[in-house]
Amino acid sequence: MKKLRNVAIIAHVDHGKTTLVDEMLKQSGVYRENQEIVERVMDSNDLERERGITIMAKNTAVQYGDTKINIVDTPGHADFGGEVERILKMVNGVILLVDAAEGPMPQTRFVLSRALELGHRVIVVVNKIDRPDQRIHEVIDEVLELLMDLDATDEQLDSPMLFCSGRQGTASYSPDVPGKDLKPLFDTILEYIPEPEQDVDSPFQMLVSSIDYNEYVGRIAIGRIERGVIRQNQEIEVCNYHNPDAPTMKAKAVSLYEFDGLNKVPVTESSAGNIIAMSGIGDVTIGDTICAKGAAEPLPFVKISAPTLEMTFSVNDSPFAGREGKFVTSRQIRDRLMRETLKDVSLRVSDMEGATDSFNVAGRGEMSLSILIETMRREGYEFQVSPPRVLYREIDGVTCEPIERVVVDVPSDYMGSVMEKLGARKGEFVEMLPVGSRVKLTYLIPSRGLFGYRNEFLTDTKGEGIMASVFEKYEPYKGDIARRNTGSLIAFETGEAVAYGIWNAQERGAMFISPGTKVYAGMIVGVCPKSDDVAVNVCRTKHLTNTRASGSDEALRLIPPRQMSLEQCLEFLADDELLEVTPKNLRLRKSILDHGLRMKTVMRNR
């Protein structure tokens, strides 16, 4: 029987998980001598590489001595917490990574609490010890405090602690003794993480924790074999613990794969304890149990935290609809959203009441929804989305809203403006921790209080601030929060923007467009410092006369337009605005395009 270890790497975003996995792969001999090595090889998705974050959990495996170590690299961003929660079911222990300067952050608390609930053993790794601003000894104390705070058992409190530099590929048992390689980490995994139970005599059983998709073979179920042996082309049954009335589905294990380094290796059989991928089951979903024929025994699945945020996706109905997208119909958009729910367990898609072309999409946070929007537009979809809104709950007859735990790390000089802004957004101050010339502030704040604040925060801290948040709990509604104190500059007519029109309009505020941009009536072309919307004619040309001086056009000085990213567009949206998303453009617009109708609606609501 093979010697096995199954371990997940968990941490806050940007604490160095993927870089550490890179080094583990290198030092275990996964690469050939002359093979080109790609940095952050586990971030295989284009969006992951661009943003420098992990979105989807990835499986890999290394051979250390005579033991195979299955490693799962998990996302660190709070919005992808659903990924982390279900992945933890596949492993027997976790490596908790903590930045030697930042210390434990909100997501560290979240992922660690989930691992402790499942009774997993924890190896604490203080990473980035080569940072000039490291504060290793304080971070050790903060990790121990966090473990006590989360009611860790005595065994979990005695967790081994290692000191690493993921970038240099070194680990040591003491912060004062520099490491040479990652051997201490591998040795600790073998010593401390228990081997999975390998009951090979009982009937086959496996819980599906992840789904991969391939155009040729369809859905691929990934999970850990709980017991028994599975052979290629074996007949199997699929059942679900949380849906006991549903009939079991008959299928066949067409192809089996084990993980080896960066590859899925085809195998003819696999036994208990292994993490495998299996194709051949058409409608398998996350949380299903795959069993041997005639021995259907479903396993309970981890309860995934409910979404806290919702947006409406609908068919694009602007004057420019259908010009740039490949998939534009409601059926195509709906099918794509439903396909996403198979991979992302924390996503909910529902049809909107009374509308056949709109769908409510609920997720964990703005980041997870913006990733979905960006992925869809790159695939050629064209649609429009509403501003994000929080999901309220009725608890004991009281309307409650989601509260986030926010930790901001800012230079001391900017602390005042940050505290003022968070206070105005109904933030409740929890604690303040001075760290050198910086300050770490913790707040509990309604989720809706964070809408539109991230960009403001970066401006207020001149780009030096770090902000992280994670869902904490539901609390009674905190009262109204002012969403946006600026108005929009709205195009008055359809046509092509010209320099003269923009030059006249830029007196009213900052522009989002440049000359030559095609606009339509009701499209947002800029932001106005006043709270009211202003209609501007960016297509207006200069009337020519026979006494026109030569060179007078050259005096038009245009201010460069403000380039808006997808997240900035979503944060900018007011309640009566939409974002038109196409493969080529992002256009902000009013939900009512006609100027007269819009004015009537505004007057009616006052």
C-alpha positions in Angstrom: 0.0 0.0 0.0 1.3 3.4 -1.0 2.3 5.9 1.7 0.1 8.9 1.4 -0.4 12.4 2.8 -3.2 14.8 1.8 -2.6 18.4 2.8 -4.1 21.8 1.9 -2.3 25.1 2.0 -4.5 27.9 3.5 -3.8 31.5 4.1 -4.9 35.1 3.6 -4.6 36.5 0.0 -1.1 37.4 -1.0 0.7 35.6 1.9 2.6 33.4 -0.6 0.8 30.1 -1.0 1.3 29.6 -4.7 4.9 30.7 -4.6 5.6 28.1 -1.8 3.9 25.4 -3.9 6.2 26.4 -6.8 9.3 25.7 -4.6 7.9 22.4 -3.2 7.4 21.2 -6.8 10.9 22.3 -7.8 12.6 20.7 -4.8 10.7 17.4 -5.1 12.1 16.9 -8.6 8.9 17.5 -10.6 10.7 19.4 -13.3 13.3 18.0 -15.7 16.8 19.5 -15.6 16.3 21.6 -18.8 12.6 22.3 -18.3 11.5 25.9 -18.4 10.0 26.8 -15.0 7.0 29.2 -14.9 6.4 31.3 -11.8 3.2 30.7 -10.0 2.6 27.7 -12.1 -0.5 26.7 -10.2 -2.3 29.9 -11.3 -3.1 28.5 -14.7 -6.1 30.7 -15.5 -5.4 34.0 -17.4 -7.3 36.1 -14.9 -5.3 34.5 -12.0 -2.0 35.4 -13.6 -3.1 39.0 -14.4 -4.4 39.7 -10.9 -1.8 37.7 -9.0 -4.5 35.9 -7.0 -5.7 32.3 -6.9 -9.4 31.9 -7.8 -9.9 28.2 -8.2 -8.4 25.6 -5.9 -5.8 23.4 -7.7 -4.5 19.9 -7.0 -1.0 18.7 -7.4 1.2 16.0 -5.9 4.9 15.6 -5.1 6.9 12.5 -4.3 9.1 12.9 -1.2 11.1 9.8 -0.4 8.7 6.9 -0.5 5.6 9.0 0.3 3.3 10.7 -2.1 2.1 14.1 -0.9 -1.2 15.4 -2.4 -1.2 19.2 -2.1 -4.2 21.5 -2.7 -3.5 25.2 -3.3 -6.5 27.2 -2.1 -7.6 30.8 -2.8 -6.9 33.4 -0.2 -9.5 36.0 -1.1 -12.6 36.0 1.1 -14.9 36.0 -1.9 -13.7 32.5 -2.9 -14.2 31.1 0.6 -16.7 28.5 -0.8 -13.7 26.9 -2.6 -11.7 26.6 0.6 -14.6 25.2 2.7 -15.2 22.2 0.4 -11.6 21.5 -0.4 -10.9 20.9 3.3 -13.0 17.8 3.2 -10.4 16.2 0.9 -7.4 16.5 3.2 -6.2 15.3 6.6 -4.2 18.4 7.6 -3.4 21.9 6.6 -0.4 24.2 6.3 -1.4 27.6 7.6 0.7 30.3 6.0 1.1 33.7 7.8 3.0 36.7 6.4 5.9 37.6 8.7 5.0 41.4 8.5 1.2 41.5 8.1 0.4 38.7 10.6 -3.0 37.0 10.8 -5.6 38.8 8.6 -9.4 38.3 8.4 -9.3 35.5 5.9 -6.6 33.7 8.0 -9.2 33.6 10.8 -11.9 32.3 8.5 -9.9 29.5 6.9 -8.3 28.4 10.2 -11.7 28.3 12.0 -13.0 26.0 9.2 -9.9 23.7 9.5 -10.2 23.5 13.3 -14.0 22.7 13.1 -13.1 19.7 10.9 -10.5 18.6 13.5 -7.6 19.0 11.1 -4.0 19.1 12.3 -2.3 22.4 11.6 1.3 23.2 10.6 1.9 26.9 11.1 4.4 28.4 8.6 5.5 32.0 9.1 6.4 33.0 5.5 8.3 35.9 4.0 10.8 36.0 6.9 13.2 37.8 4.5 11.0 40.9 4.4 12.8 44.0 5.7 9.7 44.9 7.8 9.3 41.4 9.3 8.2 41.1 12.9 8.4 37.4 13.4 8.1 37.2 17.2 5.0 39.4 17.4 3.4 37.4 14.6 4.1 34.1 16.5 2.2 35.6 19.5 -0.7 36.8 17.2 -1.1 33.3 15.7 -1.2 31.7 19.2 -3.8 34.3 20.3 -5.8 33.5 17.2 -5.7 29.7 17.9 -6.9 30.3 21.5 -9.6 32.7 20.3 -10.9 30.0 17.9 -11.1 27.4 20.8 -8.3 25.2 19.4 -7.7 21.9 21.2 -4.5 21.4 23.2 -3.1 19.3 20.4 -3.9 22.1 17.9 -2.3 24.7 20.2 0.9 22.6 20.2 1.1 22.8 16.4 4.6 22.8 14.9 5.8 26.2 13.7 8.2 26.7 10.8 9.9 29.8 9.4 10.0 30.0 5.6 10.9 32.2 2.7 8.8 30.9 -0.2 10.6 32.9 -2.7 14.1 31.5 -1.7 12.7 28.1 -1.1 14.0 27.7 2.5 12.5 26.5 5.8 13.9 26.2 9.3 12.7 25.2 12.7 13.9 28.5 14.4 13.6 32.1 13.3 17.2 32.7 14.2 18.7 29.9 12.1 18.5 30.4 8.4 17.2 27.5 6.3 18.9 25.9 3.3 15.9 24.2 1.6 12.3 23.0 2.3 13.4 19.6 3.8 12.1 20.7 7.3 8.7 21.4 5.8 8.5 18.0 4.0 9.7 16.2 7.2 7.1 18.0 9.4 4.3 17.0 6.9 5.3 13.3 7.1 5.7 13.4 10.9 2.7 15.5 11.9 0.0 15.1 9.2 -1.8 11.7 9.7 -2.0 9.2 6.9 -5.5 8.8 5.4 -7.4 5.8 6.5 -6.9 3.2 3.7 -9.9 0.8 4.1 -9.6 -1.1 0.8 -11.9 -4.0 1.7 -15.2 -2.1 2.0 -17.2 -1.1 -1.1 -16.0 2.0 -3.0 -17.1 5.4 -1.8 -16.0 8.9 -2.8 -17.3 12.4 -2.0 -17.1 14.9 -4.9 -15.4 18.0 -3.6 -14.5 19.7 -6.9 -15.6 19.7 -10.5 -13.3 20.3 -13.5 -14.7 20.6 -17.0 -13.2 19.5 -20.3 -14.8 20.0 -23.7 -14.0 16.5 -24.8 -15.0 14.4 -21.8 -17.4 16.8 -20.1 -17.5 17.0 -16.3 -14.6 15.6 -14.3 -15.4 14.7 -10.6 -12.5 15.3 -8.2 -12.4 14.0 -4.6 -10.7 11.7 -2.1 -11.6 8.0 -2.0 -13.0 7.4 1.4 -12.9 3.6 1.2 -12.6 0.7 -1.3 -11.0 0.5 -4.7 -12.1 1.9 -8.0 -11.2 0.4 -11.3 -11.5 1.8 -14.8 -14.9 1.1 -16.5 -16.4 -0.1 -13.2 -20.1 0.4 -12.8 -21.0 3.0 -10.1 -23.9 4.8 -8.5 -24.2 8.5 -7.7 -26.3 9.6 -4.7 -26.6 12.8 -2.6 -27.0 13.0 1.2 -28.9 16.3 1.2 -31.3 15.0 -1.5 -32.3 11.6 -0.2 -35.5 11.3 -2.3 -33.7 11.6 -5.6 -33.2 8.3 -7.3 -29.5 7.1 -7.5 -27.9 7.7 -10.9 -26.2 4.7 -12.7 -22.9 5.5 -14.5 -19.5 4.1 -15.4 -16.1 5.3 -14.3 -14.8 5.8 -17.9 -11.4 7.3 -17.1 -9.5 7.6 -13.8 -6.6 10.0 -13.1 -4.2 10.6 -10.2 -2.3 13.8 -9.7 1.5 13.7 -10.3 3.3 17.0 -10.2 1.4 19.3 -12.6 -0.2 16.5 -14.6 -3.3 14.3 -14.3 -1.9 10.8 -15.0 -4.4 8.1 -16.3 -4.6 5.0 -14.1 -6.5 1.8 -14.3 -7.3 1.6 -10.6 -7.0 3.6 -7.4 -7.5 2.9 -3.7 -8.7 4.5 -0.5 -6.9 7.7 0.7 -6.0 8.9 -2.8 -7.2 12.1 -4.4 -8.4 11.3 -7.9 -10.3 12.7 -10.9 -13.0 10.7 -12.7 -14.8 11.3 -15.9 -17.8 9.5 -17.4 -20.6 10.8 -15.1 -22.7 13.3 -17.1 -24.6 15.3 -14.4 -22.3 14.9 -11.4 -22.3 18.0 -9.0 -20.2 19.0 -6.0 -21.5 17.3 -2.9 -22.5 14.1 -4.7 -21.3 10.7 -3.4 -20.0 8.1 -5.9 -20.4 4.6 -4.6 -19.9 1.0 -5.9 -22.9 -0.5 -7.6 -25.5 -1.8 -5.1 -23.8 -0.1 -2.1 -25.2 3.5 -2.3 -24.3 5.2 1.0 -24.2 9.0 0.7 -21.8 11.1 2.7 -22.8 14.5 4.3 -21.2 17.5 2.6 -19.8 20.6 4.3 -22.4 23.3 4.7 -21.3 26.2 2.5 -21.9 29.7 3.8 -24.8 31.4 2.1 -24.1 34.3 -0.3 -24.4 37.8 1.0 -24.5 39.9 -2.2 -26.7 39.9 -5.3 -26.6 41.4 -8.8 -29.0 41.2 -11.7 -27.7 40.0 -15.0 -29.9 40.8 -18.0 -29.9 40.9 -21.8 -28.3 44.0 -23.2 -31.0 46.4 -24.4 -28.9 49.5 -25.2 -28.9 51.0 -28.7 -25.5 49.3 -29.4 -26.8 45.8 -28.4 -25.6 42.8 -30.4 -22.8 44.6 -32.1 -19.8 43.2 -30.3 -20.9 40.0 -28.5 -21.1 36.4 -29.8 -23.6 35.2 -27.1 -26.4 37.8 -26.5 -29.7 35.9 -25.9 -31.2 35.2 -22.5 -31.0 31.4 -23.0 -27.2 31.6 -23.7 -26.6 33.9 -20.7 -28.8 31.6 -18.4 -27.0 28.4 -19.6 -23.6 30.0 -18.9 -24.6 31.2 -15.4 -26.0 27.7 -14.6 -22.8 26.1 -15.8 -20.8 28.4 -13.4 -22.9 27.1 -10.4 -21.6 23.6 -11.0 -18.0 24.8 -10.3 -18.7 27.5 -7.7 -20.8 26.1 -4.9 -21.2 29.5 -3.2 -23.0 31.0 -6.3 -26.8 31.0 -6.6 -28.7 31.8 -9.8 -32.4 32.4 -9.9 -34.9 33.7 -12.5 -36.2 37.1 -11.8 -39.9 37.4 -11.1 -41.9 38.8 -14.0 -38.9 39.0 -16.3 -37.8 36.4 -18.8 -34.5 38.1 -19.7 -33.1 38.9 -16.2 -31.4 36.6 -13.6 -30.5 37.3 -10.0 -26.9 36.1 -9.3 -25.9 35.9 -5.6 -22.3 35.4 -4.5 -19.9 35.9 -1.6 -18.6 39.4 -2.6 -18.0 41.9 -5.3 -14.7 40.2 -6.3 -16.3 36.8 -7.0 -19.0 38.4 -9.1 -16.6 40.7 -11.0 -14.4 37.7 -11.8 -17.5 35.9 -13.2 -18.4 39.0 -15.3 -14.8 39.3 -16.6 -14.7 35.6 -17.5 -18.0 35.8 -19.4 -17.0 38.9 -21.4 -13.7 37.2 -22.4 -15.7 34.2 -23.6 -17.7 36.5 -26.0 -20.9 37.2 -23.8 -22.7 40.5 -24.0 -25.1 41.5 -21.2 -25.8 44.2 -18.6 -25.5 44.1 -14.8 -27.2 46.1 -12.0 -25.3 47.6 -9.0 -24.6 45.0 -6.3 -27.1 44.9 -3.4 -26.9 43.0 -0.1 -29.1 40.1 0.8 -31.1 40.9 4.0 -32.4 38.1 6.3 -35.4 38.0 8.7 -34.1 36.7 12.1 -36.7 36.6 14.9 -38.9 39.1 13.1 -36.0 41.6 12.8 -34.5 42.6 9.4 -30.8 41.8 9.6 -27.9 42.6 7.2 -24.5 41.0 6.6 -21.6 42.5 8.7 -18.0 42.3 7.5 -14.9 42.2 9.7 -12.5 44.7 8.0 -8.8 45.0 8.8 -7.0 48.0 7.3 -3.3 48.4 7.5 -2.4 52.1 6.9 0.5 54.6 7.5 -0.2 56.5 10.7 -0.5 59.8 8.7 -3.7 58.6 6.9 -5.3 57.0 9.9 -7.6 60.0 10.6 -9.3 60.1 7.2 -9.8 56.3 7.1 -11.4 56.3 10.6 -13.7 59.2 9.6 -14.8 57.5 6.4 -15.5 54.1 8.0 -17.4 55.8 10.9 -19.6 57.6 8.4 -20.4 54.2 6.8 -21.7 52.8 10.1 -18.4 51.0 10.9 -18.0 49.9 14.5 -14.4 50.2 15.8 -13.0 47.0 17.4 -9.3 47.5 17.9 -6.1 49.3 16.9 -2.6 47.8 16.8 0.4 50.0 16.0 3.0 48.2 13.8 6.1 50.4 13.4 5.1 53.5 11.4 1.8 51.9 10.4 -1.4 51.1 12.2 -3.7 48.1 11.9 -7.4 49.0 12.5 -10.2 46.4 12.8 -13.8 47.4 12.2 -17.2 45.6 12.0 -19.0 47.3 9.1 -22.2 46.5 7.1 -21.4 45.0 3.7 -23.2 47.8 1.9 -20.9 50.3 3.7 -18.0 48.9 1.7 -19.7 49.5 -1.7 -17.7 52.1 -3.6 -15.2 52.6 -0.7 -12.2 50.6 -2.0 -11.2 53.2 -4.6 -11.7 56.0 -2.1 -9.5 54.1 0.4 -6.7 53.9 -2.1 -7.0 57.6 -2.9 -7.1 58.5 0.8 -4.0 56.4 1.6 -2.1 57.4 -1.6 -2.1 53.7 -2.6 -0.2 52.6 0.5 -3.1 51.2 2.5 -4.1 47.5 2.6 -7.7 46.5 3.2 -9.1 43.1 3.7 -12.6 41.9 4.7 -14.4 38.7 5.5 -18.1 38.0 6.4 -18.6 37.9 10.2 -22.3 37.6 11.0 -25.8 39.0 10.5 -26.9 41.9 12.7 -30.0 44.2 12.8 -30.2 46.8 10.0 -27.9 49.7 10.9 -29.8 52.6 9.1 -29.2 54.4 5.8 -25.7 54.9 4.4 -25.0 57.6 1.9 -23.9 55.7 -1.2 -22.5 58.3 -3.6 -22.2 62.1 -3.3 -21.3 62.7 -7.0 -23.6 62.9 -10.0 -23.2 61.5 -13.5 -22.5 63.4 -16.8 -25.0 61.8 -19.3 -24.8 62.0 -23.1 -27.7 63.9 -24.5 -27.7 62.4 -28.0 -26.5 59.4 -30.0 -23.5 59.9 -32.2 -19.7 60.2 -32.1 -18.0 62.2 -29.4 -15.9 65.1 -30.8 -13.1 67.2 -29.2 -15.2 70.4 -29.1 -18.1 68.7 -27.3 -15.8 67.0 -24.7 -14.0 70.3 -24.2 -17.2 72.0 -23.3 -18.4 69.1 -21.1 -15.2 68.7 -19.1 -15.9 72.0 -17.3 -18.7 70.1 -15.6 -16.6 67.2 -14.3 -14.1 64.4 -15.1 -14.7 62.6 -18.4 -14.6 58.8 -19.1 -14.4 59.0 -22.9 -12.1 60.5 -25.6 -12.9 62.0 -29.0 -14.1 59.4 -31.5 -15.9 57.3 -28.9 -19.4 56.3 -30.0 -22.1 57.3 -27.5 -25.8 57.0 -27.2 -28.4 59.1 -25.4 -28.5 58.0 -21.7 -24.9 56.7 -21.6 -22.7 58.0 -18.8 -19.7 59.8 -20.2 -18.3 61.3 -17.0 -18.7 62.2 -13.3 -19.9 65.5 -11.9 -18.7 66.8 -8.5 -22.3 67.8 -7.6 -24.8 65.3 -6.5 -27.2 65.9 -9.4 -26.9 64.3 -12.8 -26.1 66.7 -15.7 -26.9 66.1 -19.4 -24.0 67.1 -21.7 -23.8 67.1 -25.5 -20.4 65.5 -26.3 -21.3 65.2 -30.0 -21.7 69.0 -30.4 -19.5 70.4 -33.2 -18.3 74.0 -33.6 -20.3 76.1 -36.0 -18.0 77.4 -38.7 -18.1 81.0 -39.9 -16.3 82.7 -42.8 -14.3 84.8 -40.3 -12.9 81.8 -38.4 -9.3 82.2 -37.3 -6.9 79.6 -38.4 -5.5 77.5 -35.6 -8.3 78.3 -33.1 -9.1 74.5 -32.8 -5.6 73.9 -31.6 -6.4 75.9 -28.4 -8.7 73.1 -27.2 -6.9 71.5 -24.3 -8.5 68.2 -23.3 -7.9 66.6 -20.0 -7.0 62.8 -20.4 -10.1 60.7 -19.7 -10.4 58.6 -16.5 -9.9 54.9 -17.4 -12.3 52.8 -15.4 -11.6 49.1 -14.6 -14.5 46.7 -14.2 -14.4 46.9 -10.3 -14.3 50.7 -10.5 -17.4 50.7 -12.8 -19.3 48.4 -10.4 -18.4 50.6 -7.4 -19.4 53.7 -9.3 -22.9 52.5 -10.2 -25.8 54.3 -8.5 -29.2 52.6 -8.0 -30.7 53.9 -11.3 -27.7 52.9 -13.4 -26.5 49.8 -15.2 -23.2 48.5 -16.6 -23.2 47.3 -20.2 -20.6 44.6 -20.6 -19.4 43.5 -24.0 -16.1 41.7 -25.1 -14.7 45.0 -26.3 -16.2 47.7 -24.0 -17.6 48.5 -20.6 -20.3 51.3 -20.8 -22.0 52.9 -17.9 -25.6 53.9 -18.6 -28.8 55.0 -17.0 -31.4 52.3 -16.7 -33.9 54.8 -18.3 -32.2 56.1 -21.4 -34.8 58.7 -22.5 -34.0 62.1 -20.9 -37.7 63.2 -20.5 -38.9 59.9 -18.9 -35.9 59.9 -16.6 -36.6 63.5 -15.4 -40.3 62.5 -14.8 -39.2 59.5 -12.7 -36.7 61.7 -10.7 -39.5 64.3 -10.0 -41.9 61.6 -9.0 -39.4 60.1 -6.5 -38.6 63.4 -4.8 
